[in-house]
Amino acid sequence: MHEFEAQQNDRTVYVKTIAVTDLPREVRDQAEGLEQLYAVHDAQGQQLALVGNRKLAFQLARQHDYAPVLVH
């Protein structure tokens, strides 16, 4: 999983689901039986975090003073 790092002036981040099967093997091995993970991306598309559930993705963003938006 990736560690969240605050890096930008734009405080909006985007949360989207990612199928574990679409990820590299080393990430799949860490997914511990989950079928999907949640990625947090900045406005430029850079992945800031990859976490196990949506609630955690939103909490993590808010703890770093970001405004999370769910991407469908």
PDB file of N, CA, C, O and CB in Angstrom:
ATOM      1  N   MET A   1       0.836  -1.164   0.000  1.00  0.00           N
ATOM      2  CA  MET A   1       0.000   0.000   0.000  1.00  0.00           C
ATOM      3  C   MET A   1       0.894   1.244   0.000  1.00  0.00           C
ATOM      4  O   MET A   1       2.073   1.178   0.347  1.00  0.00           O
ATOM      5  CB  MET A   1      -0.958  -0.012   1.212  1.00  0.00           C
ATOM      6  N   HIS A   2       0.323   2.350  -0.386  1.00  0.00           N
ATOM      7  CA  HIS A   2       1.107   3.577  -0.478  1.00  0.00           C
ATOM      8  C   HIS A   2       0.760   4.526   0.654  1.00  0.00           C
ATOM      9  O   HIS A   2      -0.377   4.562   1.122  1.00  0.00           O
ATOM     10  CB  HIS A   2       0.879   4.260  -1.823  1.00  0.00           C
ATOM     11  N   GLU A   3       1.733   5.283   1.084  1.00  0.00           N
ATOM     12  CA  GLU A   3       1.534   6.251   2.152  1.00  0.00           C
ATOM     13  C   GLU A   3       1.026   7.559   1.569  1.00  0.00           C
ATOM     14  O   GLU A   3       1.493   8.005   0.521  1.00  0.00           O
ATOM     15  CB  GLU A   3       2.838   6.477   2.939  1.00  0.00           C
ATOM     16  N   PHE A   4       0.092   8.154   2.237  1.00  0.00           N
ATOM     17  CA  PHE A   4      -0.512   9.418   1.811  1.00  0.00           C
ATOM     18  C   PHE A   4       0.453  10.557   2.116  1.00  0.00           C
ATOM     19  O   PHE A   4       0.987  10.642   3.222  1.00  0.00           O
ATOM     20  CB  PHE A   4      -1.884   9.652   2.514  1.00  0.00           C
ATOM     21  N   GLU A   5       0.674  11.426   1.146  1.00  0.00           N
ATOM     22  CA  GLU A   5       1.530  12.583   1.361  1.00  0.00           C
ATOM     23  C   GLU A   5       0.844  13.827   0.820  1.00  0.00           C
ATOM     24  O   GLU A   5       0.452  13.865  -0.346  1.00  0.00           O
ATOM     25  CB  GLU A   5       2.908  12.383   0.691  1.00  0.00           C
ATOM     26  N   ALA A   6       0.699  14.836   1.653  1.00  0.00           N
ATOM     27  CA  ALA A   6       0.123  16.108   1.218  1.00  0.00           C
ATOM     28  C   ALA A   6       1.171  16.860   0.396  1.00  0.00           C
ATOM     29  O   ALA A   6       2.285  17.093   0.865  1.00  0.00           O
ATOM     30  CB  ALA A   6      -0.353  16.966   2.444  1.00  0.00           C
ATOM     31  N   GLN A   7       0.803  17.241  -0.843  1.00  0.00           N
ATOM     32  CA  GLN A   7       1.807  17.829  -1.717  1.00  0.00           C
ATOM     33  C   GLN A   7       1.350  19.068  -2.484  1.00  0.00           C
ATOM     34  O   GLN A   7       2.195  19.738  -3.077  1.00  0.00           O
ATOM     35  CB  GLN A   7       2.257  16.811  -2.679  1.00  0.00           C
ATOM     36  N   GLN A   8       0.091  19.402  -2.506  1.00  0.00           N
ATOM     37  CA  GLN A   8      -0.401  20.386  -3.454  1.00  0.00           C
ATOM     38  C   GLN A   8      -1.160  21.526  -2.793  1.00  0.00           C
ATOM     39  O   GLN A   8      -1.542  21.438  -1.626  1.00  0.00           O
ATOM     40  CB  GLN A   8      -1.280  19.719  -4.459  1.00  0.00           C
ATOM     41  N   ASN A   9      -1.375  22.597  -3.551  1.00  0.00           N
ATOM     42  CA  ASN A   9      -2.225  23.690  -3.099  1.00  0.00           C
ATOM     43  C   ASN A   9      -3.692  23.367  -3.328  1.00  0.00           C
ATOM     44  O   ASN A   9      -4.540  23.805  -2.550  1.00  0.00           O
ATOM     45  CB  ASN A   9      -1.854  24.985  -3.813  1.00  0.00           C
ATOM     46  N   ASP A  10      -4.019  22.611  -4.374  1.00  0.00           N
ATOM     47  CA  ASP A  10      -5.384  22.177  -4.643  1.00  0.00           C
ATOM     48  C   ASP A  10      -5.749  21.133  -3.600  1.00  0.00           C
ATOM     49  O   ASP A  10      -5.108  20.085  -3.523  1.00  0.00           O
ATOM     50  CB  ASP A  10      -5.535  21.608  -6.098  1.00  0.00           C
ATOM     51  N   ARG A  11      -6.757  21.404  -2.810  1.00  0.00           N
ATOM     52  CA  ARG A  11      -7.096  20.540  -1.687  1.00  0.00           C
ATOM     53  C   ARG A  11      -8.153  19.494  -2.022  1.00  0.00           C
ATOM     54  O   ARG A  11      -8.683  18.856  -1.112  1.00  0.00           O
ATOM     55  CB  ARG A  11      -7.571  21.374  -0.543  1.00  0.00           C
ATOM     56  N   THR A  12      -8.474  19.299  -3.293  1.00  0.00           N
ATOM     57  CA  THR A  12      -9.416  18.269  -3.702  1.00  0.00           C
ATOM     58  C   THR A  12      -8.653  17.012  -4.101  1.00  0.00           C
ATOM     59  O   THR A  12      -7.672  17.073  -4.843  1.00  0.00           O
ATOM     60  CB  THR A  12     -10.303  18.765  -4.868  1.00  0.00           C
ATOM     61  N   VAL A  13      -9.116  15.875  -3.598  1.00  0.00           N
ATOM     62  CA  VAL A  13      -8.574  14.591  -4.019  1.00  0.00           C
ATOM     63  C   VAL A  13      -9.733  13.712  -4.459  1.00  0.00           C
ATOM     64  O   VAL A  13     -10.881  13.937  -4.076  1.00  0.00           O
ATOM     65  CB  VAL A  13      -7.753  13.912  -2.875  1.00  0.00           C
ATOM     66  N   TYR A  14      -9.422  12.720  -5.260  1.00  0.00           N
ATOM     67  CA  TYR A  14     -10.436  11.871  -5.864  1.00  0.00           C
ATOM     68  C   TYR A  14     -10.239  10.434  -5.396  1.00  0.00           C
ATOM     69  O   TYR A  14      -9.135   9.893  -5.462  1.00  0.00           O
ATOM     70  CB  TYR A  14     -10.382  11.960  -7.407  1.00  0.00           C
ATOM     71  N   VAL A  15     -11.315   9.830  -4.928  1.00  0.00           N
ATOM     72  CA  VAL A  15     -11.283   8.471  -4.410  1.00  0.00           C
ATOM     73  C   VAL A  15     -11.996   7.566  -5.412  1.00  0.00           C
ATOM     74  O   VAL A  15     -13.137   7.829  -5.792  1.00  0.00           O
ATOM     75  CB  VAL A  15     -11.946   8.385  -2.992  1.00  0.00           C
ATOM     76  N   LYS A  16     -11.323   6.509  -5.833  1.00  0.00           N
ATOM     77  CA  LYS A  16     -11.966   5.575  -6.758  1.00  0.00           C
ATOM     78  C   LYS A  16     -11.618   4.147  -6.386  1.00  0.00           C
ATOM     79  O   LYS A  16     -10.570   3.873  -5.802  1.00  0.00           O
ATOM     80  CB  LYS A  16     -11.546   5.865  -8.209  1.00  0.00           C
ATOM     81  N   THR A  17     -12.527   3.236  -6.741  1.00  0.00           N
ATOM     82  CA  THR A  17     -12.281   1.824  -6.464  1.00  0.00           C
ATOM     83  C   THR A  17     -11.353   1.254  -7.542  1.00  0.00           C
ATOM     84  O   THR A  17     -11.393   1.643  -8.709  1.00  0.00           O
ATOM     85  CB  THR A  17     -13.622   1.027  -6.407  1.00  0.00           C
ATOM     86  N   ILE A  18     -10.534   0.329  -7.100  1.00  0.00           N
ATOM     87  CA  ILE A  18      -9.592  -0.356  -7.979  1.00  0.00           C
ATOM     88  C   ILE A  18      -9.753  -1.855  -7.728  1.00  0.00           C
ATOM     89  O   ILE A  18      -9.697  -2.294  -6.579  1.00  0.00           O
ATOM     90  CB  ILE A  18      -8.102   0.122  -7.728  1.00  0.00           C
ATOM     91  N   ALA A  19      -9.947  -2.629  -8.764  1.00  0.00           N
ATOM     92  CA  ALA A  19     -10.001  -4.088  -8.621  1.00  0.00           C
ATOM     93  C   ALA A  19      -8.599  -4.601  -8.302  1.00  0.00           C
ATOM     94  O   ALA A  19      -7.635  -4.259  -8.987  1.00  0.00           O
ATOM     95  CB  ALA A  19     -10.562  -4.765  -9.921  1.00  0.00           C
ATOM     96  N   VAL A  20      -8.494  -5.404  -7.284  1.00  0.00           N
ATOM     97  CA  VAL A  20      -7.194  -5.946  -6.879  1.00  0.00           C
ATOM     98  C   VAL A  20      -6.547  -6.714  -8.020  1.00  0.00           C
ATOM     99  O   VAL A  20      -5.325  -6.695  -8.163  1.00  0.00           O
ATOM    100  CB  VAL A  20      -7.346  -6.854  -5.654  1.00  0.00           C
ATOM    101  N   THR A  21      -7.346  -7.385  -8.827  1.00  0.00           N
ATOM    102  CA  THR A  21      -6.801  -8.155  -9.948  1.00  0.00           C
ATOM    103  C   THR A  21      -6.114  -7.280 -10.995  1.00  0.00           C
ATOM    104  O   THR A  21      -5.335  -7.785 -11.803  1.00  0.00           O
ATOM    105  CB  THR A  21      -7.905  -8.949 -10.604  1.00  0.00           C
ATOM    106  N   ASP A  22      -6.393  -5.970 -10.990  1.00  0.00           N
ATOM    107  CA  ASP A  22      -5.779  -5.043 -11.939  1.00  0.00           C
ATOM    108  C   ASP A  22      -4.453  -4.473 -11.439  1.00  0.00           C
ATOM    109  O   ASP A  22      -3.811  -3.697 -12.146  1.00  0.00           O
ATOM    110  CB  ASP A  22      -6.732  -3.912 -12.237  1.00  0.00           C
ATOM    111  N   LEU A  23      -4.044  -4.842 -10.250  1.00  0.00           N
ATOM    112  CA  LEU A  23      -2.843  -4.279  -9.636  1.00  0.00           C
ATOM    113  C   LEU A  23      -1.641  -5.203  -9.805  1.00  0.00           C
ATOM    114  O   LEU A  23      -1.805  -6.397 -10.055  1.00  0.00           O
ATOM    115  CB  LEU A  23      -3.087  -4.008  -8.153  1.00  0.00           C
ATOM    116  N   PRO A  24      -0.439  -4.658  -9.669  1.00  0.00           N
ATOM    117  CA  PRO A  24       0.771  -5.493  -9.751  1.00  0.00           C
ATOM    118  C   PRO A  24       0.772  -6.568  -8.661  1.00  0.00           C
ATOM    119  O   PRO A  24       0.161  -6.394  -7.607  1.00  0.00           O
ATOM    120  CB  PRO A  24       2.040  -4.617  -9.628  1.00  0.00           C
ATOM    121  N   ARG A  25       1.449  -7.657  -8.921  1.00  0.00           N
ATOM    122  CA  ARG A  25       1.475  -8.800  -8.004  1.00  0.00           C
ATOM    123  C   ARG A  25       1.869  -8.405  -6.582  1.00  0.00           C
ATOM    124  O   ARG A  25       1.246  -8.871  -5.628  1.00  0.00           O
ATOM    125  CB  ARG A  25       2.435  -9.852  -8.521  1.00  0.00           C
ATOM    126  N   GLU A  26       2.882  -7.562  -6.417  1.00  0.00           N
ATOM    127  CA  GLU A  26       3.334  -7.205  -5.065  1.00  0.00           C
ATOM    128  C   GLU A  26       2.245  -6.483  -4.278  1.00  0.00           C
ATOM    129  O   GLU A  26       2.187  -6.601  -3.054  1.00  0.00           O
ATOM    130  CB  GLU A  26       4.585  -6.327  -5.140  1.00  0.00           C
ATOM    131  N   VAL A  27       1.392  -5.746  -4.959  1.00  0.00           N
ATOM    132  CA  VAL A  27       0.266  -5.079  -4.284  1.00  0.00           C
ATOM    133  C   VAL A  27      -0.839  -6.094  -4.015  1.00  0.00           C
ATOM    134  O   VAL A  27      -1.431  -6.088  -2.936  1.00  0.00           O
ATOM    135  CB  VAL A  27      -0.281  -3.894  -5.142  1.00  0.00           C
ATOM    136  N   ARG A  28      -1.120  -6.956  -4.970  1.00  0.00           N
ATOM    137  CA  ARG A  28      -2.134  -8.003  -4.777  1.00  0.00           C
ATOM    138  C   ARG A  28      -1.791  -8.864  -3.567  1.00  0.00           C
ATOM    139  O   ARG A  28      -2.671  -9.239  -2.792  1.00  0.00           O
ATOM    140  CB  ARG A  28      -2.253  -8.885  -6.039  1.00  0.00           C
ATOM    141  N   ASP A  29      -0.513  -9.172  -3.412  1.00  0.00           N
ATOM    142  CA  ASP A  29      -0.079 -10.003  -2.288  1.00  0.00           C
ATOM    143  C   ASP A  29      -0.341  -9.333  -0.939  1.00  0.00           C
ATOM    144  O   ASP A  29      -0.508 -10.020   0.068  1.00  0.00           O
ATOM    145  CB  ASP A  29       1.401 -10.324  -2.422  1.00  0.00           C
ATOM    146  N   GLN A  30      -0.377  -8.018  -0.912  1.00  0.00           N
ATOM    147  CA  GLN A  30      -0.623  -7.276   0.326  1.00  0.00           C
ATOM    148  C   GLN A  30      -2.108  -7.019   0.576  1.00  0.00           C
ATOM    149  O   GLN A  30      -2.476  -6.544   1.650  1.00  0.00           O
ATOM    150  CB  GLN A  30       0.116  -5.958   0.287  1.00  0.00           C
ATOM    151  N   ALA A  31      -2.956  -7.323  -0.389  1.00  0.00           N
ATOM    152  CA  ALA A  31      -4.384  -7.005  -0.296  1.00  0.00           C
ATOM    153  C   ALA A  31      -5.135  -7.913   0.667  1.00  0.00           C
ATOM    154  O   ALA A  31      -6.285  -7.625   1.000  1.00  0.00           O
ATOM    155  CB  ALA A  31      -5.017  -7.093  -1.658  1.00  0.00           C
ATOM    156  N   GLU A  32      -4.522  -9.000   1.123  1.00  0.00           N
ATOM    157  CA  GLU A  32      -5.065  -9.863   2.163  1.00  0.00           C
ATOM    158  C   GLU A  32      -6.514 -10.292   1.907  1.00  0.00           C
ATOM    159  O   GLU A  32      -7.366 -10.156   2.785  1.00  0.00           O
ATOM    160  CB  GLU A  32      -4.980  -9.161   3.485  1.00  0.00           C
ATOM    161  N   GLY A  33      -6.790 -10.803   0.721  1.00  0.00           N
ATOM    162  CA  GLY A  33      -8.098 -11.348   0.408  1.00  0.00           C
ATOM    163  C   GLY A  33      -9.142 -10.348  -0.055  1.00  0.00           C
ATOM    164  O   GLY A  33     -10.264 -10.746  -0.370  1.00  0.00           O
ATOM    165  N   LEU A  34      -8.813  -9.066  -0.107  1.00  0.00           N
ATOM    166  CA  LEU A  34      -9.772  -8.065  -0.579  1.00  0.00           C
ATOM    167  C   LEU A  34      -9.931  -8.163  -2.090  1.00  0.00           C
ATOM    168  O   LEU A  34      -8.979  -8.505  -2.792  1.00  0.00           O
ATOM    169  CB  LEU A  34      -9.323  -6.642  -0.178  1.00  0.00           C
ATOM    170  N   GLU A  35     -11.112  -7.868  -2.592  1.00  0.00           N
ATOM    171  CA  GLU A  35     -11.355  -7.869  -4.025  1.00  0.00           C
ATOM    172  C   GLU A  35     -11.177  -6.498  -4.647  1.00  0.00           C
ATOM    173  O   GLU A  35     -10.909  -6.376  -5.842  1.00  0.00           O
ATOM    174  CB  GLU A  35     -12.735  -8.375  -4.310  1.00  0.00           C
ATOM    175  N   GLN A  36     -11.328  -5.453  -3.819  1.00  0.00           N
ATOM    176  CA  GLN A  36     -11.117  -4.092  -4.319  1.00  0.00           C
ATOM    177  C   GLN A  36     -10.438  -3.251  -3.258  1.00  0.00           C
ATOM    178  O   GLN A  36     -10.563  -3.503  -2.059  1.00  0.00           O
ATOM    179  CB  GLN A  36     -12.452  -3.445  -4.741  1.00  0.00           C
ATOM    180  N   LEU A  37      -9.716  -2.246  -3.726  1.00  0.00           N
ATOM    181  CA  LEU A  37      -9.071  -1.270  -2.863  1.00  0.00           C
ATOM    182  C   LEU A  37      -9.552   0.105  -3.298  1.00  0.00           C
ATOM    183  O   LEU A  37     -10.237   0.241  -4.312  1.00  0.00           O
ATOM    184  CB  LEU A  37      -7.507  -1.381  -2.928  1.00  0.00           C
ATOM    185  N   TYR A  38      -9.191   1.117  -2.532  1.00  0.00           N
ATOM    186  CA  TYR A  38      -9.578   2.493  -2.849  1.00  0.00           C
ATOM    187  C   TYR A  38      -8.323   3.322  -3.031  1.00  0.00           C
ATOM    188  O   TYR A  38      -7.468   3.389  -2.149  1.00  0.00           O
ATOM    189  CB  TYR A  38     -10.481   3.099  -1.737  1.00  0.00           C
ATOM    190  N   ALA A  39      -8.227   3.952  -4.193  1.00  0.00           N
ATOM    191  CA  ALA A  39      -7.089   4.806  -4.511  1.00  0.00           C
ATOM    192  C   ALA A  39      -7.488   6.260  -4.311  1.00  0.00           C
ATOM    193  O   ALA A  39      -8.601   6.664  -4.648  1.00  0.00           O
ATOM    194  CB  ALA A  39      -6.596   4.564  -5.963  1.00  0.00           C
ATOM    195  N   VAL A  40      -6.572   7.035  -3.762  1.00  0.00           N
ATOM    196  CA  VAL A  40      -6.753   8.477  -3.584  1.00  0.00           C
ATOM    197  C   VAL A  40      -5.776   9.156  -4.536  1.00  0.00           C
ATOM    198  O   VAL A  40      -4.567   8.931  -4.475  1.00  0.00           O
ATOM    199  CB  VAL A  40      -6.515   8.928  -2.075  1.00  0.00           C
ATOM    200  N   HIS A  41      -6.330  10.003  -5.427  1.00  0.00           N
ATOM    201  CA  HIS A  41      -5.520  10.687  -6.440  1.00  0.00           C
ATOM    202  C   HIS A  41      -5.672  12.192  -6.311  1.00  0.00           C
ATOM    203  O   HIS A  41      -6.728  12.685  -5.916  1.00  0.00           O
ATOM    204  CB  HIS A  41      -5.917  10.233  -7.855  1.00  0.00           C
ATOM    205  N   ASP A  42      -4.611  12.922  -6.645  1.00  0.00           N
ATOM    206  CA  ASP A  42      -4.713  14.381  -6.694  1.00  0.00           C
ATOM    207  C   ASP A  42      -5.302  14.816  -8.032  1.00  0.00           C
ATOM    208  O   ASP A  42      -5.612  13.976  -8.878  1.00  0.00           O
ATOM    209  CB  ASP A  42      -3.326  15.038  -6.474  1.00  0.00           C
ATOM    210  N   ALA A  43      -5.455  16.111  -8.224  1.00  0.00           N
ATOM    211  CA  ALA A  43      -6.085  16.649  -9.436  1.00  0.00           C
ATOM    212  C   ALA A  43      -5.287  16.343 -10.703  1.00  0.00           C
ATOM    213  O   ALA A  43      -5.848  16.352 -11.798  1.00  0.00           O
ATOM    214  CB  ALA A  43      -6.260  18.148  -9.301  1.00  0.00           C
ATOM    215  N   GLN A  44      -3.987  16.072 -10.569  1.00  0.00           N
ATOM    216  CA  GLN A  44      -3.153  15.741 -11.723  1.00  0.00           C
ATOM    217  C   GLN A  44      -3.145  14.236 -12.002  1.00  0.00           C
ATOM    218  O   GLN A  44      -2.506  13.790 -12.955  1.00  0.00           O
ATOM    219  CB  GLN A  44      -1.725  16.235 -11.497  1.00  0.00           C
ATOM    220  N   GLY A  45      -3.843  13.457 -11.186  1.00  0.00           N
ATOM    221  CA  GLY A  45      -3.925  12.019 -11.397  1.00  0.00           C
ATOM    222  C   GLY A  45      -2.894  11.195 -10.661  1.00  0.00           C
ATOM    223  O   GLY A  45      -2.880   9.970 -10.782  1.00  0.00           O
ATOM    224  N   GLN A  46      -2.024  11.848  -9.894  1.00  0.00           N
ATOM    225  CA  GLN A  46      -1.007  11.115  -9.145  1.00  0.00           C
ATOM    226  C   GLN A  46      -1.654  10.394  -7.967  1.00  0.00           C
ATOM    227  O   GLN A  46      -2.405  10.993  -7.197  1.00  0.00           O
ATOM    228  CB  GLN A  46       0.110  12.068  -8.653  1.00  0.00           C
ATOM    229  N   GLN A  47      -1.356   9.110  -7.835  1.00  0.00           N
ATOM    230  CA  GLN A  47      -1.890   8.341  -6.713  1.00  0.00           C
ATOM    231  C   GLN A  47      -1.159   8.731  -5.442  1.00  0.00           C
ATOM    232  O   GLN A  47       0.069   8.677  -5.368  1.00  0.00           O
ATOM    233  CB  GLN A  47      -1.765   6.821  -6.969  1.00  0.00           C
ATOM    234  N   LEU A  48      -1.946   9.127  -4.432  1.00  0.00           N
ATOM    235  CA  LEU A  48      -1.382   9.519  -3.147  1.00  0.00           C
ATOM    236  C   LEU A  48      -1.481   8.410  -2.111  1.00  0.00           C
ATOM    237  O   LEU A  48      -0.657   8.325  -1.200  1.00  0.00           O
ATOM    238  CB  LEU A  48      -2.075  10.757  -2.636  1.00  0.00           C
ATOM    239  N   ALA A  49      -2.492   7.560  -2.254  1.00  0.00           N
ATOM    240  CA  ALA A  49      -2.691   6.482  -1.281  1.00  0.00           C
ATOM    241  C   ALA A  49      -3.492   5.353  -1.906  1.00  0.00           C
ATOM    242  O   ALA A  49      -4.230   5.547  -2.872  1.00  0.00           O
ATOM    243  CB  ALA A  49      -3.403   7.007  -0.017  1.00  0.00           C
ATOM    244  N   LEU A  50      -3.331   4.175  -1.334  1.00  0.00           N
ATOM    245  CA  LEU A  50      -4.097   2.999  -1.735  1.00  0.00           C
ATOM    246  C   LEU A  50      -4.461   2.291  -0.438  1.00  0.00           C
ATOM    247  O   LEU A  50      -3.585   1.817   0.285  1.00  0.00           O
ATOM    248  CB  LEU A  50      -3.281   2.050  -2.730  1.00  0.00           C
ATOM    249  N   VAL A  51      -5.761   2.221  -0.144  1.00  0.00           N
ATOM    250  CA  VAL A  51      -6.208   1.708   1.151  1.00  0.00           C
ATOM    251  C   VAL A  51      -7.306   0.662   0.971  1.00  0.00           C
ATOM    252  O   VAL A  51      -7.837   0.481  -0.125  1.00  0.00           O
ATOM    253  CB  VAL A  51      -6.712   2.857   2.040  1.00  0.00           C
ATOM    254  N   GLY A  52      -7.635  -0.024   2.069  1.00  0.00           N
ATOM    255  CA  GLY A  52      -8.533  -1.146   2.010  1.00  0.00           C
ATOM    256  C   GLY A  52     -10.017  -0.849   1.995  1.00  0.00           C
ATOM    257  O   GLY A  52     -10.807  -1.719   1.628  1.00  0.00           O
ATOM    258  N   ASN A  53     -10.429   0.364   2.385  1.00  0.00           N
ATOM    259  CA  ASN A  53     -11.858   0.659   2.348  1.00  0.00           C
ATOM    260  C   ASN A  53     -12.123   2.140   2.125  1.00  0.00           C
ATOM    261  O   ASN A  53     -11.265   2.993   2.356  1.00  0.00           O
ATOM    262  CB  ASN A  53     -12.519   0.206   3.634  1.00  0.00           C
ATOM    263  N   ARG A  54     -13.332   2.413   1.673  1.00  0.00           N
ATOM    264  CA  ARG A  54     -13.711   3.781   1.300  1.00  0.00           C
ATOM    265  C   ARG A  54     -13.671   4.727   2.502  1.00  0.00           C
ATOM    266  O   ARG A  54     -13.180   5.850   2.397  1.00  0.00           O
ATOM    267  CB  ARG A  54     -15.112   3.789   0.680  1.00  0.00           C
ATOM    268  N   LYS A  55     -14.183   4.274   3.629  1.00  0.00           N
ATOM    269  CA  LYS A  55     -14.204   5.118   4.829  1.00  0.00           C
ATOM    270  C   LYS A  55     -12.796   5.568   5.199  1.00  0.00           C
ATOM    271  O   LYS A  55     -12.576   6.736   5.519  1.00  0.00           O
ATOM    272  CB  LYS A  55     -14.845   4.365   6.010  1.00  0.00           C
ATOM    273  N   LEU A  56     -11.846   4.643   5.154  1.00  0.00           N
ATOM    274  CA  LEU A  56     -10.462   4.975   5.473  1.00  0.00           C
ATOM    275  C   LEU A  56      -9.885   5.969   4.467  1.00  0.00           C
ATOM    276  O   LEU A  56      -9.146   6.876   4.850  1.00  0.00           O
ATOM    277  CB  LEU A  56      -9.608   3.706   5.509  1.00  0.00           C
ATOM    278  N   ALA A  57     -10.213   5.811   3.195  1.00  0.00           N
ATOM    279  CA  ALA A  57      -9.725   6.744   2.166  1.00  0.00           C
ATOM    280  C   ALA A  57     -10.204   8.168   2.460  1.00  0.00           C
ATOM    281  O   ALA A  57      -9.431   9.122   2.359  1.00  0.00           O
ATOM    282  CB  ALA A  57     -10.203   6.301   0.757  1.00  0.00           C
ATOM    283  N   PHE A  58     -11.481   8.304   2.823  1.00  0.00           N
ATOM    284  CA  PHE A  58     -12.031   9.626   3.132  1.00  0.00           C
ATOM    285  C   PHE A  58     -11.431  10.183   4.428  1.00  0.00           C
ATOM    286  O   PHE A  58     -11.106  11.369   4.496  1.00  0.00           O
ATOM    287  CB  PHE A  58     -13.566   9.551   3.247  1.00  0.00           C
ATOM    288  N   GLN A  59     -11.284   9.349   5.443  1.00  0.00           N
ATOM    289  CA  GLN A  59     -10.690   9.800   6.698  1.00  0.00           C
ATOM    290  C   GLN A  59      -9.258  10.260   6.501  1.00  0.00           C
ATOM    291  O   GLN A  59      -8.848  11.295   7.027  1.00  0.00           O
ATOM    292  CB  GLN A  59     -10.738   8.692   7.736  1.00  0.00           C
ATOM    293  N   LEU A  60      -8.508   9.490   5.745  1.00  0.00           N
ATOM    294  CA  LEU A  60      -7.111   9.818   5.480  1.00  0.00           C
ATOM    295  C   LEU A  60      -6.990  11.160   4.761  1.00  0.00           C
ATOM    296  O   LEU A  60      -6.152  11.989   5.114  1.00  0.00           O
ATOM    297  CB  LEU A  60      -6.452   8.712   4.650  1.00  0.00           C
ATOM    298  N   ALA A  61      -7.835  11.365   3.751  1.00  0.00           N
ATOM    299  CA  ALA A  61      -7.815  12.628   3.014  1.00  0.00           C
ATOM    300  C   ALA A  61      -8.134  13.797   3.944  1.00  0.00           C
ATOM    301  O   ALA A  61      -7.445  14.816   3.924  1.00  0.00           O
ATOM    302  CB  ALA A  61      -8.816  12.587   1.845  1.00  0.00           C
ATOM    303  N   ARG A  62      -9.162  13.649   4.742  1.00  0.00           N
ATOM    304  CA  ARG A  62      -9.576  14.736   5.644  1.00  0.00           C
ATOM    305  C   ARG A  62      -8.518  15.014   6.712  1.00  0.00           C
ATOM    306  O   ARG A  62      -8.321  16.166   7.098  1.00  0.00           O
ATOM    307  CB  ARG A  62     -10.913  14.390   6.316  1.00  0.00           C
ATOM    308  N   GLN A  63      -7.841  13.979   7.190  1.00  0.00           N
ATOM    309  CA  GLN A  63      -6.780  14.170   8.182  1.00  0.00           C
ATOM    310  C   GLN A  63      -5.630  14.998   7.621  1.00  0.00           C
ATOM    311  O   GLN A  63      -4.888  15.634   8.369  1.00  0.00           O
ATOM    312  CB  GLN A  63      -6.257  12.819   8.665  1.00  0.00           C
ATOM    313  N   HIS A  64      -5.490  14.985   6.296  1.00  0.00           N
ATOM    314  CA  HIS A  64      -4.435  15.764   5.642  1.00  0.00           C
ATOM    315  C   HIS A  64      -4.993  17.037   5.004  1.00  0.00           C
ATOM    316  O   HIS A  64      -4.379  17.619   4.110  1.00  0.00           O
ATOM    317  CB  HIS A  64      -3.730  14.913   4.580  1.00  0.00           C
ATOM    318  N   ASP A  65      -6.173  17.459   5.482  1.00  0.00           N
ATOM    319  CA  ASP A  65      -6.823  18.701   5.037  1.00  0.00           C
ATOM    320  C   ASP A  65      -7.168  18.727   3.553  1.00  0.00           C
ATOM    321  O   ASP A  65      -7.123  19.775   2.909  1.00  0.00           O
ATOM    322  CB  ASP A  65      -5.938  19.866   5.347  1.00  0.00           C
ATOM    323  N   TYR A  66      -7.510  17.567   3.027  1.00  0.00           N
ATOM    324  CA  TYR A  66      -8.003  17.477   1.653  1.00  0.00           C
ATOM    325  C   TYR A  66      -9.509  17.296   1.661  1.00  0.00           C
ATOM    326  O   TYR A  66     -10.082  16.831   2.646  1.00  0.00           O
ATOM    327  CB  TYR A  66      -7.322  16.316   0.896  1.00  0.00           C
ATOM    328  N   ALA A  67     -10.150  17.665   0.557  1.00  0.00           N
ATOM    329  CA  ALA A  67     -11.585  17.480   0.372  1.00  0.00           C
ATOM    330  C   ALA A  67     -11.769  16.314  -0.601  1.00  0.00           C
ATOM    331  O   ALA A  67     -11.579  16.479  -1.806  1.00  0.00           O
ATOM    332  CB  ALA A  67     -12.280  18.800  -0.164  1.00  0.00           C
ATOM    333  N   PRO A  68     -12.140  15.125  -0.084  1.00  0.00           N
ATOM    334  CA  PRO A  68     -12.279  13.959  -0.955  1.00  0.00           C
ATOM    335  C   PRO A  68     -13.586  13.968  -1.746  1.00  0.00           C
ATOM    336  O   PRO A  68     -14.628  14.399  -1.253  1.00  0.00           O
ATOM    337  CB  PRO A  68     -12.194  12.694  -0.134  1.00  0.00           C
ATOM    338  N   VAL A  69     -13.505  13.481  -2.983  1.00  0.00           N
ATOM    339  CA  VAL A  69     -14.651  13.352  -3.874  1.00  0.00           C
ATOM    340  C   VAL A  69     -14.621  11.929  -4.429  1.00  0.00           C
ATOM    341  O   VAL A  69     -13.582  11.462  -4.895  1.00  0.00           O
ATOM    342  CB  VAL A  69     -14.620  14.436  -5.033  1.00  0.00           C
ATOM    343  N   LEU A  70     -15.769  11.238  -4.377  1.00  0.00           N
ATOM    344  CA  LEU A  70     -15.836   9.882  -4.905  1.00  0.00           C
ATOM    345  C   LEU A  70     -15.980   9.924  -6.431  1.00  0.00           C
ATOM    346  O   LEU A  70     -16.826  10.642  -6.964  1.00  0.00           O
ATOM    347  CB  LEU A  70     -17.013   9.104  -4.264  1.00  0.00           C
ATOM    348  N   VAL A  71     -15.149   9.152  -7.117  1.00  0.00           N
ATOM    349  CA  VAL A  71     -15.205   9.025  -8.568  1.00  0.00           C
ATOM    350  C   VAL A  71     -15.922   7.726  -8.878  1.00  0.00           C
ATOM    351  O   VAL A  71     -15.573   6.679  -8.334  1.00  0.00           O
ATOM    352  CB  VAL A  71     -13.775   9.058  -9.215  1.00  0.00           C
ATOM    353  N   HIS A  72     -16.912   7.783  -9.739  1.00  0.00           N
ATOM    354  CA  HIS A  72     -17.687   6.573 -10.071  1.00  0.00           C
ATOM    355  C   HIS A  72     -17.048   5.843 -11.221  1.00  0.00           C
ATOM    356  O   HIS A  72     -17.550   4.803 -11.648  1.00  0.00           O
ATOM    357  CB  HIS A  72     -19.143   6.923 -10.418  1.00  0.00           C
TER     358      HIS A  72
END
